[in-house]
């Protein structure tokens, strides 16, 4: 009975699980058989191996799974095409063969259909074409991921800059309010000073002595 391990899966464990499962798919086996084989090697249960495959490992080997399925299909087609067929001779043919004195001729027609190699070649071409498409798709995905990272970085930079601008705007608004209040206070002080200066000047004019010139050209004080 396979022991149930509780430790985490390592990259080597995932690689072994992928290799065995892909081999079973390629050779026409079942995934359950693959999980049981991996469980025996790693000391885990088949259920744990199946859960690990479906939840994590399978996503990383989608392209390899498609190739393994194509190889399995090609393997079945090759086995079906290479199965020899035994011709059944009728009674007339048997009597003709037994009574014939002519030297038998060897047929140059092979028992395996000649288009088996062509079928193999076409299958390999489809696999190669699939791999090229997967490679181009992978490049495009990486390019999009890079563009997304650049856009995210630019968005983060703009958010930080916007935050700084808002802080600066708040400071400017605060400074404007302070300056405006100081200006109003200064205007009030200047207005009070102007009024006090006018009052002082009027008082001085009232207290200032007045003089007038007499007929002899002498100045004499005039009381108010």
C-alpha positions as CSV (number, residue, x, y, z in Angstrom):
1,X,0.0,0.0,0.0
2,X,1.4,3.4,-1.0
3,X,2.1,5.7,2.0
4,X,0.5,9.1,2.0
5,X,3.2,11.8,2.2
6,X,2.4,15.3,3.6
7,X,5.5,17.2,2.3
8,X,5.3,19.7,-0.6
9,X,5.8,18.8,-4.2
10,X,9.3,19.5,-5.6
11,X,10.1,20.5,-9.2
12,X,11.6,17.0,-9.7
13,X,8.4,15.4,-8.5
14,X,6.3,17.6,-10.9
15,X,8.7,16.7,-13.7
16,X,8.4,12.9,-13.0
17,X,4.6,13.2,-12.9
18,X,4.6,15.0,-16.2
19,X,7.0,12.6,-17.9
20,X,5.1,9.5,-16.8
21,X,1.6,10.9,-17.6
22,X,2.7,12.1,-21.1
23,X,4.2,8.6,-21.7
24,X,0.9,7.0,-20.8
25,X,-1.0,9.4,-23.0
26,X,1.4,8.8,-25.9
27,X,1.3,5.0,-25.6
28,X,-2.5,4.8,-25.2
29,X,-2.6,4.2,-21.5
30,X,-4.8,5.8,-18.9
31,X,-4.0,8.7,-16.6
32,X,-5.0,6.7,-13.6
33,X,-2.3,4.2,-14.5
34,X,0.2,7.0,-14.7
35,X,-0.9,8.4,-11.3
36,X,-0.6,4.9,-9.7
37,X,2.9,4.5,-11.2
38,X,4.1,7.9,-10.0
39,X,2.5,7.2,-6.6
40,X,4.6,4.1,-6.2
41,X,7.8,5.9,-7.1
42,X,7.1,9.0,-4.9
43,X,5.4,7.3,-2.0
44,X,2.1,9.2,-2.6
45,X,-1.4,8.1,-3.3
46,X,-2.8,8.0,-6.9
47,X,-5.4,10.6,-5.8
48,X,-2.8,13.0,-4.6
49,X,-0.9,12.6,-7.9
50,X,-4.1,13.2,-9.9
51,X,-5.0,16.3,-7.9
52,X,-1.5,17.7,-8.4
53,X,-1.7,17.0,-12.2
54,X,-5.1,18.6,-12.7
55,X,-4.5,21.6,-10.4
56,X,-1.0,22.6,-11.3
57,X,1.2,20.5,-13.6
58,X,-1.3,20.0,-16.5
59,X,-1.4,23.8,-17.2
60,X,2.3,23.9,-17.8
61,X,2.3,21.0,-20.4
62,X,-0.8,21.8,-22.6
63,X,1.4,21.8,-25.7
64,X,3.1,18.6,-24.8
65,X,-0.3,16.9,-24.1
66,X,-1.5,17.8,-27.6
67,X,1.7,16.4,-29.1
68,X,1.3,13.2,-27.1
69,X,-2.3,12.8,-28.2
70,X,-1.2,13.4,-31.8
71,X,1.5,10.7,-31.4
72,X,-1.0,8.3,-29.9
73,X,-3.3,8.8,-32.9
74,X,-0.4,8.3,-35.3
75,X,0.6,5.2,-33.4
76,X,-2.9,3.7,-33.7
77,X,-3.1,4.6,-37.4
78,X,0.3,3.0,-38.1
79,X,-0.6,-0.2,-36.2
80,X,-3.9,-0.4,-38.2
81,X,-2.2,0.2,-41.5
82,X,0.6,-2.2,-40.9
83,X,-1.7,-5.1,-39.9
84,X,-1.1,-7.9,-42.5
85,X,-4.1,-9.2,-44.4
86,X,-4.0,-13.0,-45.3
87,X,-5.8,-13.7,-48.6
88,X,-8.3,-16.6,-48.6
89,X,-8.0,-18.8,-51.7
90,X,-11.1,-20.3,-53.1
91,X,-11.3,-23.9,-54.2
92,X,-10.9,-23.0,-57.8
93,X,-7.7,-21.1,-57.1
94,X,-6.3,-24.1,-55.0
95,X,-6.9,-26.6,-57.8
96,X,-5.4,-24.2,-60.3
97,X,-2.3,-23.8,-58.1
98,X,-1.9,-27.5,-57.5
99,X,-2.3,-28.4,-61.2
100,X,-0.2,-25.7,-62.5
101,X,3.3,-26.7,-63.7
102,X,4.6,-23.2,-64.3
103,X,7.3,-21.7,-62.1
104,X,5.7,-19.5,-59.4
105,X,6.5,-15.9,-59.6
106,X,7.2,-13.7,-56.6
107,X,5.0,-10.6,-56.4
108,X,6.9,-7.4,-55.9
109,X,3.9,-5.7,-54.2
110,X,4.6,-5.3,-50.4
111,X,2.0,-6.4,-47.9
112,X,2.2,-3.1,-46.1
113,X,0.4,-0.2,-48.0
114,X,2.9,2.2,-49.6
115,X,1.1,5.2,-48.3
116,X,1.9,4.3,-44.6
117,X,5.1,6.3,-44.8
118,X,3.2,9.2,-46.4
119,X,0.7,9.1,-43.6
120,X,3.6,9.2,-41.1
121,X,5.2,12.2,-42.9
122,X,1.9,14.1,-42.9
123,X,1.5,13.5,-39.2
124,X,5.0,14.7,-38.5
125,X,4.4,17.8,-40.6
126,X,1.2,18.5,-38.6
127,X,3.1,18.1,-35.3
128,X,5.9,20.4,-36.5
129,X,3.4,23.0,-37.7
130,X,1.6,22.8,-34.4
131,X,4.9,23.3,-32.5
132,X,5.7,26.4,-34.6
133,X,2.3,27.8,-33.9
134,X,2.8,27.2,-30.2
135,X,6.2,28.9,-30.4
136,X,4.8,32.0,-32.1
137,X,1.9,32.1,-29.7
138,X,4.4,31.8,-26.8
139,X,6.4,34.7,-28.1
140,X,3.3,36.8,-28.6
141,X,2.1,36.0,-25.0
142,X,5.5,37.0,-23.6
143,X,5.4,40.2,-25.6
144,X,1.9,41.0,-24.3
145,X,3.0,40.3,-20.8
146,X,6.0,42.6,-21.2
147,X,3.7,45.4,-22.5
148,X,1.3,44.8,-19.6
149,X,4.2,45.1,-17.1
150,X,5.3,48.4,-18.8
151,X,1.8,49.7,-18.7
152,X,1.4,48.8,-15.1
153,X,4.7,50.5,-14.3
154,X,3.6,53.6,-16.2
155,X,0.2,53.6,-14.4
156,X,2.0,53.3,-11.0
157,X,4.3,56.2,-11.9
158,X,1.3,58.4,-13.0
159,X,-0.5,57.6,-9.8
160,X,2.5,58.6,-7.7
161,X,2.9,61.8,-9.7
162,X,-0.8,62.6,-9.3
163,X,-0.5,62.1,-5.6
164,X,2.4,64.5,-5.4
165,X,0.6,67.1,-7.5
166,X,-2.4,66.8,-5.2
167,X,-0.2,67.4,-2.2
168,X,1.4,70.4,-3.8
169,X,-2.0,71.8,-4.8
170,X,-3.2,71.4,-1.2
171,X,-0.1,73.3,0.1
172,X,-0.6,76.1,-2.5
173,X,-4.2,76.4,-1.5
174,X,-3.2,76.6,2.2
175,X,-0.5,79.2,1.5
176,X,-2.9,81.2,-0.6
177,X,-5.4,81.3,2.3
178,X,-2.7,82.4,4.7
179,X,-1.4,85.1,2.4
180,X,-4.9,86.3,1.7
181,X,-5.7,86.6,5.5
182,X,-2.4,88.4,6.1
183,X,-3.2,90.8,3.3
184,X,-6.6,91.6,4.7
185,X,-5.0,92.1,8.1
186,X,-2.4,94.4,6.6
187,X,-5.1,96.4,4.8
188,X,-7.0,96.8,8.1
189,X,-3.8,98.0,9.9
190,X,-3.0,100.5,7.2
191,X,-6.5,101.8,7.2
192,X,-6.4,102.3,10.9
193,X,-3.0,104.0,10.7
194,X,-4.3,106.4,8.0
195,X,-7.3,107.3,10.1
196,X,-5.1,107.9,13.2
197,X,-2.8,110.1,11.1
198,X,-5.7,112.2,9.9
199,X,-7.0,112.7,13.4
200,X,-3.5,113.7,14.7
201,X,-3.1,116.1,11.9
202,X,-6.4,117.8,12.6
203,X,-5.6,118.1,16.3
204,X,-2.2,119.7,15.5
205,X,-3.8,122.2,13.2
206,X,-6.3,123.2,16.0
207,X,-3.5,123.7,18.6
208,X,-1.1,125.5,16.3
209,X,-0.8,129.3,17.1
210,X,-1.9,131.8,14.5
211,X,-0.2,135.2,13.7
212,X,-1.1,138.2,11.7
213,X,0.8,141.3,10.6
214,X,-0.1,144.7,11.9
215,X,0.2,148.0,10.0
216,X,3.8,148.5,11.1
217,X,4.8,145.1,9.7
218,X,5.1,143.4,13.0
219,X,3.6,139.9,13.7
220,X,1.2,139.5,16.5
221,X,-0.4,136.3,17.8
222,X,-4.0,135.8,17.3
223,X,-5.8,133.7,19.9
224,X,-8.3,131.4,18.5
